[in-house]
Amino acid sequence: MRPIALGAWALCLALPALAAGLPEDAAVDPAAAIKTLSPKVVVNSGRLEWEPYRRDLTAWPTLSHLDRRSTIRPQQAAYSEPLNGDAARGRAIAMDPARGNCIACHTLPGEDWPGSVGLLLLGYKRQGHTNAYVYQQIYDRRVLNPNTVMPPFGAFGVLSDQDIRDLVAYVQSLD
C-alpha cells in the first residue's frame, strides 16, 4: 500500500467506517478480508504506511474518543510465578506492529521511533516493579488506571499469556 497522510486516510475511510459502526478515524479498510490496519513508520520521512494487521480487531473498541461502542469491563490478570519469559522474544513482540507494537507509544532503547503517549521505558528495570505488576499493566492497564489509553492486550486476547510473559521479561531487562 502506498504511503498516505493520516488525515487523508481517515477521510477516505470515514463513510465506510461509520457504516460499520466504527468511528470515522478508525484505521480500517472495510473492503479488505482483514479490516484492521496497522501503521508502519517510514523512518525519517514523516510518513506512515498502512498494512493489514495480522487479524481483524474491528469488533473491539478503538482508542478513538469518537468510539462509543461498549467494551468489556477491566479484568484482573491471573498471574503466577515463575515468569518463564524470554526477553529476546519479548523485544521482537514489542517491535512488531502486528502484535504488541509497544514501539508505537513507548520509547525503547536502540530505536529511532521516540514513542508519543506511553511511558519512557528506558531504564524500566531500575523502577523495581514486580513481575505481577508489569504483567497486569500489559494484560489490562485499566485495572490500575481507568483513564488509560493503553490497550488491554491480554483481556482482549490480542496477546497470549506467553507473549505477555515474554514482554514482561523484556521490559524488566531494560536497564
Backbone bond lengths (Angstrom), bond angles and torsions (degrees), N, CA, C in turn:
res aa  C-N    CA-C-N  psi(-1)  N-CA   C-N-CA  omega(-1)  CA-C   N-CA-C  phi
1 M - - - 1.439 - - 1.526 108.62 -
2 R 1.298 118.60 138.07 1.459 122.26 -179.86 1.518 110.47 -74.19
3 P 1.352 116.73 149.96 1.457 119.60 176.54 1.526 110.15 -61.65
4 I 1.317 115.86 145.11 1.452 120.56 178.70 1.522 107.81 -148.87
5 A 1.276 118.14 144.22 1.463 121.65 -178.57 1.523 109.47 -63.09
6 L 1.323 115.95 144.97 1.459 121.73 -177.72 1.520 111.53 -57.54
7 G 1.335 118.22 -44.77 1.453 120.94 -179.02 1.522 112.16 -61.90
8 A 1.327 115.82 -43.67 1.465 119.90 178.86 1.521 110.63 -65.94
9 W 1.313 115.68 -38.04 1.467 120.15 179.04 1.525 109.77 -62.65
10 A 1.315 116.83 -45.35 1.456 120.41 179.72 1.525 110.53 -61.86
11 L 1.331 116.68 -39.95 1.453 120.17 178.36 1.527 111.77 -63.56
12 C 1.333 116.01 -42.54 1.467 120.76 -179.64 1.525 111.30 -62.29
13 L 1.321 116.12 -32.80 1.464 119.94 -174.92 1.518 113.43 -99.16
14 A 1.312 118.51 -5.93 1.460 121.48 -172.09 1.527 112.43 -56.45
15 L 1.305 118.55 -53.69 1.463 119.86 -175.92 1.526 112.81 -64.91
16 P 1.350 120.03 -48.78 1.457 117.97 177.94 1.526 112.38 -63.21
17 A 1.335 118.15 -36.21 1.460 120.86 -179.97 1.521 110.13 -64.98
18 L 1.327 116.62 -44.63 1.457 119.54 179.61 1.518 111.21 -62.81
19 A 1.316 116.61 -37.53 1.462 120.73 178.68 1.518 111.17 -64.04
20 A 1.330 117.15 -29.45 1.459 121.32 179.48 1.524 111.81 -88.28
21 G 1.337 118.20 4.27 1.453 121.41 -179.42 1.521 113.45 84.04
22 L 1.324 117.00 7.52 1.454 121.85 179.45 1.516 110.05 -93.41
23 P 1.342 117.66 155.04 1.460 118.85 176.26 1.521 110.38 -66.42
24 E 1.326 116.32 155.88 1.466 120.92 -175.42 1.526 113.18 -64.11
25 D 1.333 118.00 -21.12 1.462 119.84 -179.37 1.529 112.97 -98.57
26 A 1.312 117.69 13.88 1.466 121.12 178.40 1.522 110.18 -68.63
27 A 1.317 116.07 139.81 1.469 121.65 179.44 1.526 108.51 -86.52
28 V 1.317 115.15 81.55 1.459 120.69 -177.26 1.519 110.39 -136.34
29 D 1.310 113.99 156.73 1.454 122.01 171.52 1.522 106.17 -125.98
30 P 1.337 118.79 93.56 1.460 121.95 -174.87 1.522 114.31 -57.55
31 A 1.332 118.37 -21.58 1.464 121.26 -178.66 1.523 112.32 -83.74
32 A 1.330 118.42 -12.53 1.457 121.56 -175.88 1.526 110.98 -88.38
33 A 1.340 115.81 156.65 1.468 121.00 177.49 1.528 110.14 -63.79
34 I 1.318 116.68 -46.05 1.461 121.61 173.24 1.518 105.28 -102.29
35 K 1.311 116.32 104.61 1.460 121.72 -170.38 1.527 113.38 -72.55
36 T 1.329 117.79 -33.27 1.456 121.35 -175.51 1.519 110.63 -71.68
37 L 1.339 115.44 133.77 1.452 121.25 178.77 1.522 109.77 -109.97
38 S 1.310 115.57 150.47 1.456 122.19 -179.80 1.522 108.89 -121.58
39 P 1.343 116.74 134.72 1.461 118.49 179.47 1.519 111.47 -77.15
40 K 1.295 116.02 141.15 1.461 122.39 173.82 1.522 106.28 -122.41
41 V 1.323 115.51 120.14 1.458 120.59 -177.98 1.521 109.45 -72.72
42 V 1.326 116.47 130.48 1.452 122.29 171.83 1.525 104.82 -93.94
43 V 1.334 116.52 101.96 1.458 122.97 -171.79 1.527 111.50 -55.57
44 N 1.316 114.65 135.76 1.469 124.19 177.62 1.527 114.10 60.40
45 S 1.338 117.11 26.64 1.459 119.31 -179.58 1.526 112.54 -120.75
46 G 1.318 116.64 -19.38 1.457 119.81 -174.52 1.510 112.87 75.49
47 R 1.334 117.23 13.33 1.469 121.71 -176.97 1.525 110.92 -120.34
48 L 1.322 113.56 159.66 1.460 122.37 171.20 1.514 108.13 -119.36
49 E 1.304 116.00 147.51 1.459 121.59 167.71 1.518 106.13 -111.06
50 W 1.300 116.91 147.13 1.459 121.26 -178.45 1.523 109.29 -109.62
51 E 1.334 115.71 127.35 1.460 122.11 -179.31 1.522 109.01 -123.89
52 P 1.320 117.90 151.75 1.463 118.75 174.96 1.525 110.16 -61.48
53 Y 1.316 115.98 136.94 1.456 122.02 175.88 1.527 107.48 -72.93
54 R 1.312 118.42 165.43 1.469 119.71 -176.73 1.518 113.26 -71.62
55 R 1.331 116.88 -16.20 1.460 120.56 175.49 1.516 109.37 -151.70
56 D 1.310 116.12 162.50 1.455 121.55 -177.23 1.528 109.85 -83.07
57 L 1.326 116.63 119.51 1.462 121.86 -178.83 1.527 112.12 -109.57
58 T 1.317 117.85 13.88 1.463 120.16 -174.86 1.528 113.50 -66.39
59 A 1.312 118.32 -16.82 1.464 120.37 177.98 1.526 111.46 -73.21
60 W 1.319 117.52 -18.12 1.459 121.47 -177.29 1.512 110.60 -99.97
61 P 1.333 117.65 152.87 1.461 120.54 178.10 1.525 111.56 -60.55
62 T 1.299 115.18 148.82 1.461 121.47 176.05 1.528 108.72 -91.90
63 L 1.322 117.09 -179.84 1.463 120.93 174.78 1.521 111.84 -86.39
64 S 1.295 116.79 3.13 1.462 121.28 -178.14 1.526 111.40 -69.36
65 H 1.313 115.92 136.91 1.466 119.69 174.59 1.531 111.09 -68.72
66 L 1.308 117.15 -13.33 1.464 121.74 178.06 1.529 112.52 -86.06
67 D 1.318 117.15 -9.90 1.467 121.05 -177.02 1.529 109.01 -80.65
68 R 1.299 116.27 110.32 1.463 121.69 -177.11 1.534 112.79 -105.05
69 R 1.321 116.19 9.43 1.465 118.98 179.54 1.529 110.09 -70.71
70 S 1.313 116.71 149.68 1.470 120.18 -179.36 1.530 109.91 -73.45
71 T 1.308 115.62 159.90 1.453 121.94 -178.60 1.519 109.59 -137.32
72 I 1.319 115.83 165.63 1.464 119.35 176.74 1.523 109.29 -68.34
73 R 1.303 116.24 153.69 1.463 121.32 178.55 1.520 109.43 -70.52
74 P 1.333 117.85 155.00 1.468 120.58 176.91 1.525 111.00 -55.53
75 Q 1.333 115.66 142.59 1.466 120.63 -175.99 1.523 111.27 -123.42
76 Q 1.312 115.38 131.36 1.459 121.31 173.29 1.526 107.47 -72.16
77 A 1.327 116.56 133.77 1.461 121.50 179.90 1.524 110.17 -76.51
78 A 1.318 116.10 148.17 1.463 122.10 173.61 1.527 107.05 -99.34
79 Y 1.314 116.11 88.93 1.467 121.41 -177.24 1.517 109.80 -107.29
80 S 1.331 115.75 141.09 1.463 120.35 174.16 1.521 109.07 -142.44
81 E 1.317 116.11 146.41 1.467 122.19 176.47 1.529 108.04 -79.54
82 P 1.311 119.98 157.83 1.450 127.13 2.36 1.531 111.12 -77.94
83 L 1.331 114.84 160.32 1.455 120.27 -177.69 1.531 111.61 -65.11
84 N 1.313 117.76 -48.55 1.474 122.34 -178.69 1.528 112.24 50.59
85 G 1.322 116.08 44.58 1.459 120.69 177.91 1.515 110.86 -103.61
86 D 1.305 116.12 154.51 1.461 123.48 179.05 1.529 108.05 -111.13
87 A 1.347 116.30 109.19 1.470 121.01 -175.81 1.528 112.34 -60.75
88 A 1.323 118.32 -37.33 1.470 121.10 179.91 1.530 110.18 -65.05
89 R 1.319 116.34 -42.68 1.468 119.72 177.37 1.534 109.92 -67.02
90 G 1.333 116.68 -37.41 1.464 120.76 177.58 1.513 111.89 -61.52
91 R 1.327 116.69 -40.85 1.464 120.44 177.97 1.532 110.15 -62.78
92 A 1.334 116.16 -41.93 1.464 120.01 179.14 1.536 110.65 -61.58
93 I 1.324 117.39 -39.64 1.469 121.61 178.05 1.527 109.63 -65.91
94 A 1.336 116.85 -42.34 1.465 121.68 -178.74 1.527 111.84 -61.51
95 M 1.326 116.65 -31.62 1.460 121.05 -177.27 1.529 113.19 -91.44
96 D 1.312 117.85 -10.84 1.460 122.59 -173.05 1.530 110.93 -88.20
97 P 1.334 118.47 113.65 1.457 120.09 -179.54 1.520 113.69 -65.23
98 A 1.310 117.90 -15.80 1.458 120.59 179.43 1.529 111.84 -92.97
99 R 1.317 117.10 3.17 1.475 119.62 -179.79 1.519 109.38 -132.70
100 G 1.310 118.06 -106.21 1.458 120.75 -177.42 1.509 112.96 -71.07
101 N 1.322 116.82 -45.34 1.459 123.33 179.33 1.521 112.39 54.22
102 C 1.331 117.23 36.89 1.470 122.07 -179.97 1.523 111.47 -58.83
103 I 1.329 115.64 -32.43 1.459 121.59 -176.82 1.533 112.00 -62.47
104 A 1.315 118.19 -20.80 1.461 120.49 179.23 1.525 112.00 -66.33
105 C 1.324 116.94 -29.10 1.467 120.41 -177.25 1.525 114.13 -117.10
106 H 1.319 116.97 -28.68 1.460 121.36 -174.43 1.526 112.31 -107.96
107 T 1.330 116.10 146.48 1.453 121.30 172.16 1.521 107.63 -83.28
108 L 1.324 115.40 124.08 1.469 121.59 -179.25 1.520 108.79 -120.11
109 P 1.339 117.01 150.61 1.467 119.97 -176.76 1.526 112.76 -63.10
110 G 1.343 114.91 140.04 1.457 121.42 174.48 1.511 115.13 77.52
111 E 1.322 118.33 15.36 1.459 120.69 -177.45 1.523 110.93 -119.98
112 D 1.330 116.51 149.50 1.460 122.19 179.76 1.523 112.70 -78.55
113 W 1.324 116.87 -27.18 1.454 120.99 -176.43 1.524 109.25 -78.50
114 P 1.352 119.10 122.40 1.461 121.24 -171.63 1.517 116.34 -83.77
115 G 1.322 119.94 -1.56 1.463 119.90 -175.02 1.521 108.76 71.46
116 S 1.318 117.18 159.04 1.456 118.51 -175.31 1.521 113.89 -134.26
117 V 1.306 118.37 -36.88 1.467 118.97 -174.55 1.522 113.36 -124.98
118 G 1.323 118.01 -17.76 1.459 120.79 -175.79 1.515 112.55 -88.87
119 L 1.319 114.68 168.48 1.452 120.55 176.89 1.518 111.15 -62.04
120 L 1.313 115.47 149.86 1.456 121.87 173.07 1.531 106.93 -70.26
121 L 1.317 118.10 121.91 1.465 120.79 -176.53 1.520 113.62 -97.39
122 L 1.325 117.39 0.53 1.458 120.31 175.83 1.521 108.35 -64.42
123 G 1.332 117.82 129.63 1.461 121.41 179.81 1.518 114.35 72.47
124 Y 1.313 118.31 19.00 1.470 122.36 -175.95 1.530 111.71 -57.32
125 K 1.328 116.89 -36.78 1.468 121.67 -177.92 1.529 111.29 -55.03
126 R 1.316 116.62 -36.73 1.469 121.41 -177.18 1.520 112.92 -67.99
127 Q 1.314 117.95 -13.90 1.466 120.07 178.79 1.520 112.21 -75.22
128 G 1.329 116.95 -17.59 1.459 121.34 173.51 1.518 116.83 72.49
129 H 1.314 117.76 25.81 1.464 120.38 178.04 1.527 110.35 -71.64
130 T 1.322 116.36 148.36 1.460 120.38 177.01 1.519 110.12 -73.94
131 N 1.310 116.16 158.79 1.469 120.45 175.67 1.522 110.56 -59.81
132 A 1.329 116.88 -39.15 1.468 120.99 -179.35 1.532 110.71 -62.09
133 Y 1.326 117.28 -40.61 1.468 121.66 179.22 1.532 110.54 -64.47
134 V 1.320 117.07 -47.21 1.463 121.05 -179.06 1.534 109.94 -65.50
135 Y 1.335 116.51 -40.10 1.465 120.84 177.52 1.533 109.81 -58.16
136 Q 1.338 116.60 -46.49 1.474 120.67 179.91 1.526 110.76 -62.14
137 Q 1.334 117.17 -39.98 1.462 121.32 178.97 1.529 110.76 -55.80
138 I 1.315 115.97 -43.42 1.467 120.61 -177.70 1.525 110.49 -79.54
139 Y 1.323 116.76 -40.19 1.464 121.20 -177.55 1.538 111.12 -62.16
140 D 1.345 115.90 -53.83 1.463 120.27 178.83 1.527 108.56 -163.44
141 R 1.308 115.71 91.69 1.466 122.88 -177.26 1.519 112.16 -62.96
142 R 1.314 116.96 -21.05 1.468 120.87 -178.04 1.528 112.17 -60.29
143 V 1.338 117.94 -24.63 1.466 121.29 176.96 1.527 109.86 -63.47
144 L 1.333 116.81 -37.84 1.460 122.56 -177.93 1.521 113.14 -90.64
145 N 1.338 116.60 -26.81 1.460 121.96 -178.44 1.526 108.44 -149.16
146 P 1.323 117.37 99.86 1.465 119.77 -177.31 1.523 114.90 -63.51
147 N 1.336 117.89 -15.97 1.466 121.29 -179.02 1.522 113.05 -100.84
148 T 1.301 117.47 14.12 1.464 120.88 -177.90 1.521 111.74 -67.44
149 V 1.328 115.56 155.56 1.459 120.52 171.04 1.529 110.39 -104.59
150 M 1.328 116.90 -0.17 1.464 119.59 179.82 1.533 109.63 -72.80
151 P 1.320 116.96 127.46 1.464 119.71 -179.63 1.530 111.78 -63.92
152 P 1.324 117.62 143.99 1.466 121.17 175.85 1.532 110.01 -80.22
153 F 1.324 116.00 81.78 1.462 121.92 -172.16 1.525 113.40 -58.66
154 G 1.323 117.65 -38.51 1.461 120.66 -179.78 1.513 112.56 -80.50
155 A 1.326 116.90 -46.99 1.465 121.24 -177.98 1.523 111.48 -60.71
156 F 1.332 117.20 -33.89 1.462 121.14 179.05 1.524 112.47 -88.00
157 G 1.326 117.99 -3.06 1.462 120.75 178.12 1.519 114.18 75.34
158 V 1.330 117.39 18.05 1.455 120.47 178.49 1.525 109.83 -72.22
159 L 1.329 116.43 -40.06 1.460 121.67 177.83 1.524 109.63 -118.30
160 S 1.326 115.27 143.90 1.471 120.71 178.04 1.527 109.90 -79.37
161 D 1.311 116.15 169.47 1.463 121.76 175.75 1.528 110.05 -55.45
162 Q 1.334 117.49 -45.08 1.468 120.10 -179.18 1.519 111.75 -67.43
163 D 1.330 117.52 -37.99 1.469 120.27 175.96 1.530 110.28 -57.99
164 I 1.326 116.70 -45.30 1.465 120.91 -179.29 1.521 110.31 -66.37
165 R 1.325 117.86 -40.10 1.469 120.64 177.49 1.531 110.70 -62.27
166 D 1.314 116.63 -39.19 1.466 120.35 177.20 1.525 110.86 -65.63
167 L 1.324 117.30 -41.18 1.466 120.55 177.22 1.530 111.26 -64.62
168 V 1.326 116.94 -40.51 1.471 120.43 177.14 1.527 109.46 -59.93
169 A 1.334 117.11 -45.91 1.467 120.59 179.15 1.527 110.91 -59.27
170 Y 1.325 116.26 -41.16 1.470 120.39 179.53 1.536 110.78 -65.79
171 V 1.331 116.88 -52.62 1.461 120.43 -177.13 1.521 110.61 -61.85
172 Q 1.316 117.19 -39.32 1.467 120.70 -179.85 1.532 111.56 -69.89
173 S 1.326 117.93 -14.22 1.470 120.79 179.47 1.535 112.18 -91.99
174 L 1.321 117.99 -7.16 1.465 121.27 -175.16 1.527 110.09 -76.46
175 D 1.306 114.97 104.26 1.473 120.78 -175.29 1.506 112.85 -104.29
